[in-house]
Each structure stands twice: as structure tokens, then as C-alpha cells.
Amino acid sequence: MKRKLASIALTGALLIGTIGCTSAETNSKNTKTAMTSKTTTSASNSGTKATNTKTTSNTSTSNNTTTSSNIQELVANGMFSNKDKEVGYDAKQAKTIKLENKSITISQEGTYILSGSISNGQVIVDAPDTAKIRIILNGVNINNDTSAAIYVKKADKVFLTTAKGTTNTLSNKKEFVNTTTEEINAVIYSKEDITLNGQGTLNINAVYGNGVVSKDDLVITSGTYNINAANHGLRGKDSVKIADGIINVTAKKDAIHGENNDDATKGYVYIGGGKLNLKSESDAIDTTSILQVDGGQITITATDDAMHSEDRLIIKDGTINILQSEEGIEGKRVDIKGGTINLKSNDDGINATSGSTTQTTSADNSTTNNNNTTTKTQNTNNKNAKQNTSQEKMPEMNGQRPPKMNGQRPPEMNGQQPP
């Protein structure tokens, strides 16, 4: 968790005064933000409804120049394909498989309707890399003691659809034992793109490891999900993208985690809608790339950061209720352009951190309603840096005349006021 202030674009004309650095002003309209934390904050008398909002930022910054993020805002149009959203299927054209306590392998493109149970085994997808495969979960109960309940080894893309009105459960019970070079560490583990959707319920119980992992894109467009995980709840290497659905995650680590150490533009998290209830013992939402919220209703209870990005964090719409956090919203650059945010944190409410001087940018079409807002920022890399204050004490002259300026001395005033 970082404490270094870089740039904040915050909804509402909220002026944050700092000690030892430049003050930060944020402008916006149509966004309501209520924050509570243990630090003090001071607000300006601009056009926002800032009630009892007082800030004293305990901020230490250096004179370095901030390096802004080069990652562009995500474009929602085209984010999800028609197949991602499609939940209907032709049962006559599909292959029906009754699970009878043994593992199965799907090796060809097509639609497969699964029902029944496996007490210790898995469904494996191992098909050509051009194959698009749809798996309909029609009331299944699949457990694997030491590996994934569903393992996508090879395909172009897999669509995992819950049938209407059904309840499906996937689980593990013991530590993962990998028999190949691939480190399988989730109840649903996919080496390829995977989309979760449907009109039913999917329960995922990861006693060990993660709930769902994709080494490419992890997409959710509909359905109800109850995920309990000993590690991360949802994890995507290229992205985690959520269009809709009811998603309940309880995780020992991050509820939603995006990470790609090879490409800074990947590993992002996008939320365009849905109802998310996230409880985590680490960060609720964490990414090494961009975190963008364009809609939805998100409720967060986090031991560490509620929303954290190593790069840009953008909120354009939606309702975010942060019930508990160490830091509320943190990113290298934070842009809040719309939506409603209710936030409680033990430390920073909103923190833009990059290890450099304070910057602010303005967000249009937003207003801020801050009740008892608290914001604190620190630069831990520059603890010994000299603070630049707006009021510097003039040196004592001790009766001496001031030094020459451009070869001239200022005129003697002889007790007279300057003209």
C-alpha cells in the first residue's frame, strides 16, 4: 500500500489543503462522494455541497516531476461480444452428458449440456485452438480434491453457461497437486479466454487456491455467482471484465485480481454493470493495469485497499459503497467523473500515488457531496525531502541594506510608504 501523491481528478469542486506542498483542487459535477476516515480534510466554498468537511492533509512530497500514466481509458463499446452475452442454446443441436462420478474430456467444438455429479474428478477441455466451446451447467456438482473441477487446457474460447433456474456447485478439498508443468491453482482454471454467463446460480468453493483463474480474458456477463476462496476470488491475466450479473465473493486475498507482468496494457479490470458484493482480507479489487468502473452497484468490505490500481483508476458511473478499508481508492492516477461513492477508510480516502509532486486534473459533469470527508497523502520515498510552503519567512536584514538587484539598490524610503 503506497502513500505517495501524484494526481487526482475528483468529482466536485473540493479543495484539499496540504501541509508542505501545493494545495489540490478538484472540479466535477453529478457525482456524490461521502468519505469517512481518521485524518482531517479541508474543503473549499465552491459550488459543491460540502457539509462539515475539513481537511488537514499530512502530506510530504518531493520536487520530482510526476510521470503520468500512458494507459488510455477503456472503450466500453465492443468490450463484450454477442456470444459473451448469449445465454440461449438449441438443446437439439447440443450433446447431453450425464456425469457419473468420473472425469470427462471435451475435445471438439460444440455445445455440451452437463448434469450429474463427480465426487473427485474434473471436466477437461482439450480441443483445437480454433474451437469455440459452450458448456451448459444444468445442475452439476463437481469436486476435485487436488486439481481444478473444470480445466480448460486448450481451445479458442470457452463459454460456461448456467441453465435457467439451476444451482451448480464446483469445489476442491485439498491442496493442489500438479502433475504437469502447468500450475493449476483454481476451481475453474483456464489457459484460454473464458466467459461465465447464464440464468442460474454457480457456487464455487475453493478451500485451497483461487476461485476462477484465466490466463487470458475472464469475462462475466450474467448469472449469479457465490465464490468463497482461500486465495483470490476472480483472477485474469489479460483482463477481468464484468458486464452484469450478481457476484458475491469472499476471499482470503483479493476478491478480484488482474495481473500481467509482461504487458502493462493488460491485466486490467473493467466493471460496466452488475451487483457485486466483495469481501476480502486483502484488496477487494486490485490490478497492475487500469481499473475502470462504468456502472453497477459495488459493495466492499476490505482489510486493505477497497480499490487499488498500480496505474490508472477511473470511475465514470455506478454506486460504490465501501463499508470498510484501510485505504479506499488508490491508483497512480485517479479520475472520478461520475457515480455515487460512500467510503470509509482507516487511512487515505482517495489517494493518487506515484512518488512525485501533487497534481490535479478536472472532471466534467459531476458534483461532489462530501460529508465529513477525510483525505491523507504521504510520499514514503521522500521522508527527508524539504517541504515547500506557500509562506516562506523572509531573512532578517539586521539593519543592513538589501543586496543589489541588477546592479541597483532599491530606493531609500525614509519612512515613506511606497508609491
N, C-alpha and C positions, 0 to 999 in steps of 0.2 A: 504494500500500500504506500503510495507516494504522497508527498505533501508539497509539491513544487508547483507554483502558479505560472501558467502560461497565458492562455486566452480563454475568455468566457463570453459567449453570446447568449445572454439570459433574457427571457421574456420579461417585459415590464421595465419601466424607467427606474431601476433600482440602483442607487449609488452606494457602492461599498467603499467605505473609507478604510485605508490601511495605515499601519504604523511602519515607517521606514521604507515605504515605496510609494509609487504613484497610486492615486485612487482609481477605482474601476467603476465605469458607468455602463449599465446595460439598458437597452431600449427594446421594447416589444409591445404587442397588443394581443388580446384574445387568449392569453394563457394564464391560468390561475396556479399560483405556487404557494404552498404553505409549508414552512420548514421549521423544525424544532431541533436544536442541538445544545451542547453545553458551552458553546462560545457565544460571544456577543456580536451583534451586527448593526451597522448604522445605515439608514435609508434616507434618500433624498425626498424633497417635497414635489416630485414630478407628478405627472398625471395619473399615477397608479394609486390603488387603494392599499397603502402600506400602513397597517394599523399596529401601533406599539412595536414597530420594527426598529431595532437599534443595533448597530454593528460596530464592534471594535475588532478588526482583524489583527491577529497576532502573526504578522507576515514578515518573512525575511526573504529578500530576493537579491540577486546579483545584477551586475551591469551587462551581462551577456545578452546577445540577441536571440530572440526566440526563433526557432525553426518551425514553421507551420507545417501541418500535415499536407502531404501531396495527394492523399487519397480523396477521390471525388465522392460527393453524395450519391447514394444508390438511387437508381431509377426504378420505381415500382412497376411501371408498365413493362410487361414481358417477364417479370420476375418469376411467375408461375405459368406453366403450360396448361393447355386444356386437359391433357392426360393427368397432370398433377391433381386437378380438381375433380376429375371424373370418378364417381363412386358407383355408377351403374355398370352392369355387365350382363351378358347373354349367357344364361346358365346352360342353354342347349349347345353352345359353342365351347363351353368350358369343360375341363376334365375334373371330375369329382374324385377326391381321395379321402378315404376314411382312415384316420390314424389309429393304429392298433399296437401301440407300445413298442414301436421300432422306428428307427430313423429312415427318412426318405431323401432322395436326391432328385431335384428338378433340373433337367438338362436341355430342355428345348423351349423356344419362345411359345407363349400362350397364356391362357387364363386357367388357374387351378383353384378349385374350391376345396378347402380343408375343413374337416370336422374330426372330433375324437380327441384322443389324448396320447401323450408319450410321457412315461414316468422318468425316464433317463435316456434321452436321445435328442435328436435335432432334425430340423428341416434344412437341407443344404441346397443352395442354388449354385450350380456349376454348369454354365451354358456358354455358347459362343459370345464373344464380346459385342456382337451386334443385336443380341436378343433382348427384347423388352418383355418382362415377365410380370404378370399380375397374380398375386396370391390373395384369395378371399378367405379371411378367417371367419368361419361360420360356426363359432362355438368350439374353440380348441383350448386344451390345457397341455402345455408343453414345458417340461422341466429338463434341464441338463445339469447334472451335478458339477461337472468340471469344465464345461465349454458353453458356447452360445446355444440358445434354444433355436434361433434362426441365424444361419450363417450364409451370407451372400459372398461366395468365393469369386465368381466370375459371371458377368452379364453386362449388357449396356446400361440397363436401369431396371430397378425392381419397384413395383407398386404394391404396398401392403395395405389391404383394404378390409376394414371390419364390416361384416354384413349387418344390415339394419336390425336393431333390437337384440343383438347378441352380446354376450360377455365372453371375453377371451383372456386367458392368463398365460404369461410366459415368465419363467423363473430359472434361477440357479440356486444351489445349496452349499457348494464348497468352493475352495479356491480353484482358479483356472489352471488347468494342466495343458500346456501347448505341445502338441505332437508334431507341429510343423514349424517353419521359420516365422510364420505369421503369428503375432502376439494377439490372440483373441482375448478380449477383456470386457465383453459386454453381453447382456442377454440377447440383444439384437446386434449383430456385428456384420457390417457390410463394407467390402472393399470397393464397392461401386456406389453410384448415386442411388438413393433410396427415398421413396415418398411414402408417408403414412397418411391415410385418409379413411373415410368411411362414415357409417351411420350407427356404428355400435361402440362398444367400450373395450379398450385394451388395457389390462393390468400388467405392469412389468415390475417384478420383484427381484432386484439384484442384491442378494445377500453379500456377494463379492463383486467388485468391479463396477462397471458403468451400466446404466440402463440401456441406452441406444448409442451406438457409435457408427459413424460413416467416415470412411477415408476420403470420400468425395463430398457431395452435397447431401445434407439431411433436410428434407422438406416435410412440413406438416400443413395440410390444407383443410382438414375437417376431422371429426371424430372426437371421442372422449378418451383421455389417457390419464391413468393413475400410476405414477412412477415412483418407486422407492429404490434408492441406490446407495451403495456403500461408497461409491466414488462420485463421478459426475452423473447427472440425470440424462441430459442430451448433449452429445458431443459431435461436432462436424469439423473435418479438416479443412475443406474448402469453404463450407458455409453451413449455418443453421438458419433456415428460412421458414417463417410461420405466417400463413395467410389467415387461418381461422382454426376453430376447434376449442375444446375445453381441455386444458393441460394442467394437471396437478403434479408437482414434482417435490419430493422431499429427498434431499441429497446430503451426504456427509461432506462432499466437496461442493463444486459449482452445480447449480441447478441446470444452467445452460452454458456450454463452454464451446467457443470457437478458437481454434489454434492452428496456424500454419506458419512454420518457421522458414519455409522455403520461398514463399511469395507473400509480400506484405499486403497485397490487394485481396488475398484470400484469407479464410478463417474468420470471415465476418458473420455477424448475427443481425438478421432483419426480422422485425415483427410488424406485420401490416394489419393484424386483427386478432380476434380470438379472446378468450378469457383464460388468463394464466395466473395460477396461484403457486408461487415459488417459495420454498423454504430450504435454506442451505446453511451449512456450518462453515462455509467459505463465502465466495461471491455468489450472488443469485444469478447474475448474467455477467459473463467475463469473455473478452475476446482480445486477440492480439492485433486485430484489424479494426474495422469500423463497426460500431453498434448503432443501429438506426431503428427508431420506433415511429411508425407512421399511423398507428392506430391500435385499437384493442384496449382491454382492461387488464392491468397487471398489478397484482398484489404481491408484495415481497416482505419476507422476514429473513434477514441475513445476519450472520455473525460477523462477517467482514463487509465488503462493499456490496451495496444493493445492485448497482450497475457500474461496470468498470470496463474501460477500453484502453488498450495501450496506444491507440491512435485517436480517431475522431469518435465523438459520441453526439448523435443528432436525435432530437425529439421534435417531431413535427405535429403530432396529434396523439389522441388516446388519453386514457386516465391511468395514472401511475400512483399507487398507494404504497409507500414504503413504511411499514409498521415498525421495523427495527433494522438498524445497520450501524456499522462503525463509521463508514463514510457513505453518503447517499449516492451521489452521481459523480463519477470521476473519469476523466479522459485527458488525453494530450491536448485536445481542443474540444470544447463543449458548446454546442449550438442548440438552444431551446427556442423553437419557433412557434409552438402551439401546444395545445393539450392542457390537461389539468394534472398538477403534481402535488401530492401531500406527502411530506417527507419528515422522518425522524431519524436523527443520527447522533452518535456519541461524539463524533469528531466533525469533519467537514460536511456541510450540507451539500454544496456543489463545489467541485474542485477541478480546475483545469491545470494539469501538471505537466511541465516539460523541462523544468530546471532552468528557467530564464526569467526575463523581466515580465512584468504584468502587461497584458494586452487585453483589449475588449473589442468585440465587434457587435453590431446591432442586428437584431432580428425584427423583421417587419411583421405587421398584422398580429400583434399579440399584446396582452396586458397581463400584469402580474399582481396578484393579491397575496401579499406576504404578511402573515400573522406570526409574530414572534420568530422571525427568520433568524437563522444563525449561520454564519459562514466563517471559516477559518482557513487560512492558507499558509503553508510553510515551504521553504526551499531547504531541504535537508542537505543538499550538496554544497551549500554556501553558508554554513553556520557562522563562519567568521567573516563573512563579507560585510563591508561597511554599509550602513543604511543611508540611503539618500532621502532626506527630508525636504519638504517644501519650504521650511523656515530654517535657514541657516543663520547662525549667530555671527554678526559682523565682528572682525577682530578689534581689540582695544588699540587705540592710537597712542595712549599715554602722553597726550599733549603734543605729539608730533604731527607735522603736516602730512597729508596723504601723499603717496608717491605720484610721480609724473605720469600722465596718460598721453601718449603720442607726443611726448616732449613738452607738454604744457601741464601746468598745475591748475586745478580749479580755482576760480577767483575767491579772494577773501570776502567773507560775507559780513564781517564786522558787526555781527549781531543782528543783521537784517535778514528778513525772510527772502527766500529765493523768488525771483520774478515769476 
